[in-house]
Amino acid sequence: MGATQPIRKTEDINALKNYFLYEKRSLRNYSMVCLGINSALRISDLLSLTWGDVYNFTDGHFRQHISITERKTGKKTQIALNANVVKALRLYKNSLPGITGEAFIFPGRGGKKPLSRCQAYRILSSAGRALHFETTVSCHSLRKTFGYHAWKMGVQPAVIMNIFNHSSFQITKRYLGIEQDDMDQVFLEINL
C-alpha cells in the first residue's frame, strides 16, 4: 500500500461532501470532511474538538478561530474558521437540539466519547470506494488535501510548513503529494 495521498480534484472533494450530505444524510460526517480539509488538523485533534471549541454559547455565534494545543507536537495553534466550515457546522449544530459546549462535535456511539480514528478511517475509506476514487481516502487525506490545494493556489511552501508545524521542508514536500503532472504543468506554463 502506498502513502496516503491528498484528494487532488475539486470535483472529488465536492463528491465526498455531497455523498455524506445527500446520499448518507450524515451531517456529522459531512462536517468532519469540511472541517478536516479546511483546517489541516491531524485526525486526533479534529476528533477531540468540542462544540465549545467552535461555538461561543454565551454570545450565540461561531468563533472566528479554533485555538488548540496539538496533541502530537504540544504546540499551540489557531485555525481560522472559513465560511464553508461555519456553514457545515451551523447546519449540523441546528440538527442537534440541546447541544452543549462540552459535547464532542464528532461523537462515537453513545455520544460520551469522540469518534475513534479507526471508525473515522472506515467512514472515509468506505466513501472513497463508493465514489470510485483512484486512491484510498484516509483520515490523513483530509490534512494532505488542505496542503495540496493551498500549494496549488500559490500559498508559499514555508507558510504551509508553518501551518502543519513541520520541522523540515522535506516533510512538507512529501505531504503536498507533488506528482509528475504537477511538475509538467510548471514546465508547460513557463513557456519562455
C-alpha positions as CSV (number, residue, x, y, z in Angstrom):
1,M,0.0,0.0,0.0
2,G,1.3,3.4,-0.9
3,A,1.5,6.6,1.1
4,T,-1.7,8.5,1.8
5,Q,-2.5,10.9,-1.0
6,P,-4.4,14.2,-1.0
7,I,-7.7,14.5,-2.8
8,R,-6.5,16.4,-5.8
9,K,-9.6,17.1,-7.8
10,T,-12.1,19.7,-6.6
11,E,-14.9,17.7,-8.1
12,D,-13.8,14.7,-5.9
13,I,-13.9,16.9,-2.8
14,N,-17.4,18.0,-3.7
15,A,-18.5,14.5,-4.4
16,L,-17.2,13.3,-1.0
17,K,-19.0,16.2,0.8
18,N,-22.2,15.6,-1.2
19,Y,-22.0,11.8,-0.5
20,F,-22.3,12.5,3.2
21,L,-24.7,15.4,2.9
22,Y,-27.2,14.0,0.4
23,E,-26.7,10.3,0.0
24,K,-25.8,9.2,3.5
25,R,-27.5,12.2,5.2
26,S,-24.9,12.3,7.8
27,L,-24.3,15.9,8.9
28,R,-21.6,14.7,11.4
29,N,-19.5,13.1,8.6
30,Y,-20.2,15.9,6.2
31,S,-18.9,18.4,8.9
32,M,-15.9,16.2,9.6
33,V,-14.9,16.3,6.0
34,C,-15.5,20.1,5.7
35,L,-13.6,20.9,8.9
36,G,-10.8,18.3,8.1
37,I,-10.0,19.7,4.6
38,N,-10.2,23.3,5.7
39,S,-8.3,23.2,9.0
40,A,-5.2,21.0,8.3
41,L,-5.8,19.4,11.8
42,R,-4.5,15.9,12.5
43,I,-7.3,13.5,12.9
44,S,-6.6,13.1,16.7
45,D,-7.0,16.8,17.2
46,L,-10.0,17.0,14.8
47,L,-12.0,14.2,16.6
48,S,-11.3,15.6,20.1
49,L,-12.9,19.0,19.3
50,T,-15.9,20.0,21.3
51,W,-18.7,22.4,20.4
52,G,-17.3,24.9,22.8
53,D,-14.1,25.0,20.7
54,V,-16.0,26.3,17.7
55,Y,-19.1,28.0,19.1
56,N,-19.5,30.6,21.8
57,F,-22.6,29.6,23.6
58,T,-22.7,32.7,25.8
59,D,-22.8,35.1,22.8
60,G,-24.6,32.7,20.4
61,H,-22.2,32.7,17.5
62,F,-19.4,30.7,15.9
63,R,-15.9,31.5,16.9
64,Q,-13.6,33.1,14.3
65,H,-10.7,30.7,15.3
66,I,-10.2,27.3,16.9
67,S,-7.5,27.6,19.5
68,I,-5.9,24.3,20.5
69,T,-2.7,22.7,21.7
70,E,-1.8,20.0,19.2
71,R,-1.6,16.5,20.8
72,K,1.4,15.4,18.7
73,T,3.6,18.4,19.0
74,G,2.3,20.1,22.1
75,K,2.3,23.4,20.1
76,K,-0.5,25.9,20.4
77,T,-2.2,26.8,17.2
78,Q,-5.0,28.9,15.9
79,I,-7.1,28.0,12.9
80,A,-9.5,30.5,11.3
81,L,-12.9,29.0,10.5
82,N,-13.8,29.8,6.9
83,A,-17.3,30.3,5.5
84,N,-17.6,26.6,4.3
85,V,-16.7,25.3,7.7
86,V,-19.2,27.6,9.5
87,K,-21.9,26.7,7.1
88,A,-21.4,23.0,7.6
89,L,-21.1,23.3,11.4
90,R,-24.2,25.5,11.6
91,L,-26.3,23.0,9.6
92,Y,-25.0,20.2,11.8
93,K,-25.5,22.2,15.1
94,N,-29.0,23.2,14.2
95,S,-29.9,19.5,13.8
96,L,-28.8,18.8,17.4
97,P,-31.3,20.2,19.9
98,G,-29.9,20.9,23.4
99,I,-26.2,20.6,22.4
100,T,-23.7,21.9,25.0
101,G,-20.2,23.2,24.7
102,E,-18.7,20.1,26.4
103,A,-20.2,17.7,23.7
104,F,-17.8,16.3,21.1
105,I,-18.5,17.6,17.6
106,F,-17.9,14.2,16.2
107,P,-19.2,11.7,18.8
108,G,-18.9,8.0,18.6
109,R,-21.6,5.6,19.6
110,G,-23.4,6.7,22.7
111,G,-22.0,10.2,22.4
112,K,-19.8,10.1,25.5
113,K,-16.6,9.7,23.6
114,P,-15.3,11.1,20.3
115,L,-15.4,9.1,17.2
116,S,-12.4,6.8,17.1
117,R,-9.8,7.3,14.4
118,C,-10.4,3.7,13.3
119,Q,-14.1,4.4,12.8
120,A,-13.3,7.7,11.0
121,Y,-11.0,5.8,8.7
122,R,-13.7,3.3,7.9
123,I,-16.2,6.1,7.2
124,L,-13.8,7.9,4.8
125,S,-12.3,4.9,3.0
126,S,-15.8,3.4,2.5
127,A,-17.0,6.7,1.0
128,G,-13.9,6.8,-1.3
129,R,-14.6,3.2,-2.5
130,A,-18.3,4.0,-3.0
131,L,-17.3,7.1,-5.1
132,H,-14.7,5.0,-7.1
133,F,-11.8,7.3,-6.2
134,E,-8.5,6.3,-7.7
135,T,-6.7,6.3,-4.4
136,T,-7.7,5.3,-0.9
137,V,-9.2,8.1,1.2
138,S,-8.0,8.1,4.7
139,C,-8.1,10.4,7.7
140,H,-4.7,11.8,6.7
141,S,-6.1,12.5,3.2
142,L,-8.1,15.4,4.8
143,R,-5.0,17.1,6.2
144,K,-2.9,16.5,3.0
145,T,-5.8,17.8,0.8
146,F,-5.6,21.1,2.6
147,G,-1.9,21.4,2.0
148,Y,-2.1,20.3,-1.7
149,H,-4.8,22.8,-2.5
150,A,-3.1,25.6,-0.6
151,W,0.0,24.9,-2.6
152,K,-1.9,24.8,-5.9
153,M,-3.5,28.2,-5.0
154,G,0.0,29.7,-4.7
155,V,0.5,29.7,-0.9
156,Q,4.2,29.7,-0.2
157,P,5.5,26.3,1.0
158,A,7.1,28.0,4.0
159,V,3.6,29.1,5.1
160,I,2.2,25.6,4.6
161,M,5.1,24.2,6.5
162,N,4.3,26.6,9.4
163,I,0.6,25.7,9.3
164,F,1.5,22.0,9.5
165,N,4.0,22.6,12.3
166,H,6.6,20.6,10.4
167,S,10.2,20.7,11.4
168,S,11.5,20.5,7.9
169,F,10.5,21.4,4.4
170,Q,11.2,17.8,3.3
171,I,8.3,16.6,5.4
172,T,6.0,19.3,3.9
173,K,7.1,18.4,0.4
174,R,6.0,14.8,1.0
175,Y,2.7,16.0,2.3
176,L,2.0,18.1,-0.7
177,G,1.9,14.9,-2.9
178,I,3.5,16.7,-5.9
179,E,3.3,14.4,-8.9
180,Q,4.8,14.4,-12.4
181,D,1.6,16.0,-13.7
182,D,2.2,19.0,-11.4
183,M,5.8,19.3,-12.5
184,D,4.8,19.0,-16.2
185,Q,2.3,21.8,-15.7
186,V,5.0,24.1,-14.5
187,F,7.2,23.4,-17.5
188,L,4.3,23.9,-19.9
189,E,3.2,27.2,-18.3
190,I,6.6,28.8,-18.0
191,N,6.9,28.7,-21.9
192,L,9.6,31.5,-22.1
